[in-house]
């Protein structure tokens, strides 16, 4: 962007990477090799990072004084993802731990501290890990939907001259 002063085409590629990464996360499973999440998250990270910058440049080039606009989408997406994850996780943990002594306290601990999973016996651990995966899948589906909306929206972005390029 610094060299060409343009961001539209770069944004399209960024959105493709973002959508690819989030779509791959949806097909991730518990028995998947440990390297897959890192690769899929790398696609998502590269795509989101580049899209964030290109969208920010487009927004700042299009408006003069209002810098608040740039954080609204990220704030809404992050808040929604967190709410979906916590809601689904607590529901699933309740299903796994409802007959366990101290289940309510354990649910509260596990919803804020993933490392507490390691303290569980193997039967409970497997159920809790599945509860986490079900919650993550819902978030992955939500993120994929958000990426689709972002990619489609970015097609309508106008190219403005970047002042310092």
C-alpha positions in Angstrom: 0.0 0.0 0.0 2.9 2.3 0.8 4.4 1.9 -2.7 1.2 2.0 -4.8 -1.1 4.1 -2.7 -3.8 1.5 -3.4 -5.5 -0.9 -1.1 -8.6 -2.4 -2.9 -6.9 -5.4 -4.6 -4.8 -6.1 -1.5 -8.0 -6.1 0.6 -9.6 -8.6 -1.8 -6.7 -11.0 -1.3 -6.8 -10.4 2.5 -10.5 -11.3 2.6 -9.8 -14.5 0.6 -7.2 -15.5 3.1 -9.4 -14.6 6.0 -12.3 -16.6 4.6 -10.1 -19.6 3.7 -8.7 -19.7 7.3 -12.0 -19.5 9.0 -13.6 -22.1 6.6 -10.7 -24.5 7.4 -11.3 -24.0 11.1 -14.8 -25.3 10.6 -13.6 -28.6 9.4 -11.1 -29.0 12.2 -11.8 -31.9 14.5 -10.7 -33.2 17.8 -8.6 -36.0 16.2 -6.9 -33.5 13.8 -3.1 -33.3 13.9 -1.8 -30.6 16.2 -0.2 -28.6 13.3 -3.5 -28.0 11.5 -4.9 -25.3 13.9 -1.7 -23.4 13.6 -1.7 -23.4 9.8 -5.4 -22.5 9.7 -5.0 -19.8 12.2 -2.0 -18.5 10.2 -4.3 -18.0 7.1 -6.9 -16.3 9.3 -4.3 -14.1 11.0 -2.7 -13.0 7.7 -6.0 -12.4 6.2 -7.5 -10.5 9.2 -4.3 -8.5 9.7 -4.1 -7.4 6.1 -7.9 -6.8 5.9 -7.8 -4.7 9.1 -5.1 -2.4 7.7 -6.6 -2.1 4.2 -10.1 -1.4 5.7 -8.6 1.1 8.1 -6.8 2.9 5.2 -10.0 2.9 3.2 -12.0 4.2 6.1 -9.5 6.9 7.0 -9.1 7.9 3.3 -12.9 8.2 3.0 -13.6 10.2 6.2 -12.0 13.3 7.6 -12.5 13.4 11.4 -14.4 10.4 12.7 -11.9 7.7 13.8 -14.5 5.7 15.9 -15.9 3.9 12.8 -12.8 1.7 12.5 -13.4 -0.3 15.7 -17.1 -0.9 15.5 -17.0 -4.1 13.4 -14.2 -5.7 15.4 -15.9 -4.8 18.7 -19.2 -6.3 17.6 -17.6 -9.4 16.1 -15.5 -10.1 19.2 -18.3 -9.5 21.6 -20.7 -11.7 19.7 -18.1 -14.5 19.3 -17.3 -14.4 23.1 -21.0 -14.5 24.0 -21.7 -17.4 21.7 -18.7 -19.3 23.0 -19.5 -18.8 26.6 -23.2 -19.6 26.2 -22.6 -22.8 24.2 -19.7 -23.9 26.5 -21.7 -23.5 29.7 -24.7 -25.3 28.2 -22.4 -28.2 27.1 -20.5 -28.3 30.3 -23.7 -28.5 32.3 -24.7 -31.5 30.2 -21.3 -33.2 30.9 -21.0 -32.2 34.6 -24.6 -32.1 35.8 -24.3 -35.3 37.9 -20.7 -34.6 39.1 -20.3 -33.5 42.7 -19.3 -29.8 42.7 -20.4 -29.5 39.1 -21.6 -25.9 39.3 -18.3 -24.7 40.7 -16.4 -26.8 38.1 -18.4 -25.3 35.3 -17.6 -21.8 36.5 -13.9 -22.7 36.7 -13.8 -24.4 33.3 -15.5 -21.5 31.6 -12.7 -19.2 32.6 -9.7 -21.5 32.9 -9.0 -24.0 30.2 -6.0 -25.3 32.1 -8.4 -26.7 34.7 -9.2 -29.4 32.1 -5.9 -31.1 32.9 -7.0 -31.8 36.5 -10.0 -33.9 35.5 -10.1 -37.7 35.3 -9.9 -39.1 31.7 -13.6 -39.7 31.3 -14.6 -36.2 32.4 -11.7 -34.7 30.5 -12.9 -36.1 27.2 -16.5 -34.8 27.7 -15.2 -31.4 28.7 -12.9 -31.2 25.7 -15.9 -32.1 23.5 -17.9 -29.3 25.1 -15.1 -26.9 24.3 -14.9 -28.1 20.7 -18.7 -27.7 20.2 -18.5 -24.2 21.5 -15.5 -23.4 19.2 -17.3 -24.9 16.2 -20.2 -22.4 16.7 -17.7 -19.6 16.9 -15.9 -20.9 13.8 -19.3 -20.9 11.9 -20.0 -17.4 13.2 -16.6 -16.2 12.1 -17.0 -17.8 8.7 -20.3 -16.0 8.3 -18.7 -12.7 9.3 -15.9 -13.3 6.9 -18.4 -13.8 4.1 -20.1 -10.6 4.9 -16.8 -8.8 5.1 -15.6 -10.2 1.8 -18.8 -9.2 0.0 -18.8 -5.8 1.7 -15.2 -5.1 0.7 -16.2 -5.6 -3.0 -18.1 -2.3 -2.7 -15.3 -0.4 -1.1 -14.1 2.6 -3.0 -10.5 3.3 -3.7 -9.3 6.6 -2.4 -5.8 8.1 -2.8 -3.7 7.5 0.3 -2.1 10.8 1.2 1.4 9.7 2.1 1.9 7.1 -0.7 
